[in-house]
Amino acid sequence: MTRPRALRARLLLPGVMIALGVAGCPKKKDKTDEEDATETVHDIEGALNLSSIDPSTVPAGEAFDATLFGAGFQPGATVYLGAEEASGVTYASPRTLEIRGPSMTAGRYDVEVVLPDGQRSRLVQGLRVENEAVDCREVVIYFDLDQDGLRSDSLAELKSNLSCLTGTSAPLTIEGHTDERGTTEYNLALGQRRAATVRDWLVRNSIASGRIRTVTVTRFLFSIPFFFFFFFFFFFF
């Protein structure tokens, strides 16, 4: 079963360029004009310009390799990713730099190239650092023997999946499991109390109660001493 995909929209606004020409008598170019034009073109081609970084999205908490594209790069360039300085900057050509990015927290960061002569070029929020996606289609949490209160590790597991759970409106089934020990009546009641404990926690943390269905499952085919399970199943339409 695949996770729900986030939908992204990008609005492209067509740009309109209007060129205004003024008629007049043609001017004869002299040698000085040609030299000035050549020098101007040379200066533009040599100007520093950072245009992109690849990849532009990297996982949080991991160092990464990336390539910067643009123009006017020089040996000895320094690259900043937000406030962090990239290590291992390798000059490949006037249009390409290879870098080693540090481990970073999730967010959007400016990418800036600084040349030895002081020239700077910045790609505003050009790098996206994202946390690894959480798959909350099936979440397992544990309860102590004969207990229906959330343990600290179970609470941490619920919290780590909360953003994924709130990011969809899909229906949710909570199954309260017990093993074969004890009477059927006792196990059914225990499983229901456990399901209710998790349901109440989810509702207090912005999960709509109308999405949630609770059931009790007892008499496992096998026994696991001291531990009981909750399974969350999501069905996406």
N, C-alpha and C positions, 0 to 999 in steps of 0.2 A: 504493500500500500504506500503510495507516494505521499509526501508532505504537501501541504497546500503551498502554492507558489504565490509569492508577492507580486502584485501587478505594479509596474512602474510606467509612468507616462512622462514623456518628454515633449515639451512644446517647442516647436521650431518656428520661429518668427522670421519670415523671409525679409532679408535686408534689401533696401533699394538704394542704389548708388546713382546719383544724378551728376553727370559731367557737364559743366558749363563752359562753352568755348567762346572766345571773343575774337571776332574776325579782325584782321589787320594786315599790314604789309609784312611779308616774311623778312626776317632779319638774317643777314648773312653771318654765319658763324665764323669767327676767327679762330686762330690756333689756341688762344688763351681760353676761350669758351669750351673747346673740345677737351683741353687738359683738365679744366675745372669739373666738367661732367664726368670724366673718367675717375677723377679723385673722389667725387661724390658717390658714384656707384661702388667704388672700392670700400668706402667707409660704411655704406649700408650693409654690404655683404659681410663685413667684419664685425658688425654690431652683435652683441650677445642677445640671444633670444631663446628662452626655454619654452618649447611648445607642448611637450607631453612626457609622461612617464609610463613605462610598461613593465610589470602590471600596475594598473592604477588602483587595484583593490587587493589587499593582503590580509592574512589572518592575524588577529591580535596575539600577542605573547610569543611571537616567533620572529627570529631574524630572517631576512629575505634578500634576494638579489633582484636588481631592477636595472633597466636601461633608460637613460634620459635622452630625448631627441630635441633638436633645435638647431641653432647656428651660432657660430662665434665662440665655441668652446675652446679652451686652451689647456695645455698641461699645467698641473698644479692647482686646478679648480677645486673649490670646497663646496660641498653640497649639504644643505640643511633640510631636514624633514621636521617641520615645526621648529621646536627648540633643540632638537637632537641633531648632532652632526653625523652624517653617514661616514662609515669607514670604508677603506679600500676603494677610493675613487680612482677609476682607471680611465685615462684619456684614450679613446679609440680613434676619434677623428674630430674635425671642427663641428660635426653635427651629432656626435654620439659620445656619451659618457656611460661607463658601467659603474654601479655602486653596490655596496653591501649595506642594507638598511638594518637598524637595530630593532630589538624587540620593543613593541609599542602597544599602548592601550588603545581600545576602540575609539574611533573619532575621525574627523576630517582634518587634514594637515596641509599647510602650505609647503611647497617644494621650492627651494631657492638655490640658485647657482651663483657663487661669488668667484670672480677671477682674480688672479694675483694683482692686476692693475686696478682693482676696486670696482670694476663693472659688476652689476647685479641684475639678475632676471628672476622673477618669481612667478610660479604657477599657483594661483590662489586656490586653496583647498583641492589641490590636484591629486592628493593621495587619500584614499579611504582605507581605514583599518577596521575590520569587522570581527566580532566574536564568532566563534564557530557556531553554526546553526544547531539548535537543539531539536531533536526529534521527540515529540511528546505524544506520539500516537499510542505508545505503550509505556507506562511508567509503573515501576514496582516499588512499593514501600513495605516496611516490616513493622510488626507489632510483637511485643513480648507475650509470653505465655499467659493466656487468660486475661489479657489486658486490651483495652480499647482506646488508650491515650496515645497521642503521637510521641514517638521517641525523637530525640534530638536529630539523629541521622535521617529519620523519615521527614521531619520538618524541613531540614536542609534540602532534601530531594524535591519536596513540593515547591519550595521557594525557587530552586534552580530551574524549574519547568514553568513557573508562573507566567512569564512573558510569552512563552509559546502557547500556553493554555488560553490566555486572554487575547491572543492574536488571531483567533478563529471563532466563528459562531457555530461550529459543528457540534452535534449532540455528543454527550459524554456519558459513558456507563461506568459506574464504580462497582466493582465486584468485591464483596467482603468474603474472604476465604478462611476456612478452618480445616483442620484435619479430622480423622475419624474418631479421635478420642472424645469421650463425653457423649451425652445423649443428643439426639437429633434436635430436640427443642432447645437445649442449651447452646449448641453450635449455631443454630439459625439465629438465635437472639444475639449471640456474640458477634457474628458476622454482620448483622444489621447495625449494631452499635458502632462497629468499626467503619462501615460505609457511611454512617451518619456523621461520624467524627470528621472524616475527610470532606464530605459534602459541606458541612458547616464551615470548615476552614476555607474552602474554595469560595463559598458565597461571601464570606467576610472579606475576601480579597478580590472582589469584582467579577466573579464568575456568576452569570445569571442562573438562578435556581431552575428556571425553565429548561435549561440545557441538560440538566443532570438527572440521570436515572440510577437508582441504587438497587442492587440485587445481592443475595447471599448464596455462596457456593460452599458446600460442605462435603465431607468424606472424599478427600483426595485419594487418588489411586496409590499414592505413596505418602509417607509421613516425613516431615522435616521437624525434628525436635526444636522447640523454643522459638521457632519463627513462623510467621504467617504472612500471607501475601495480599496485596491489593494490585489488581491490574486495571489500567485505564485503557479503554479502546475508543479511538476516534473514527468516525465514519464521515468522510468528506463527500459531498455531493457536487 
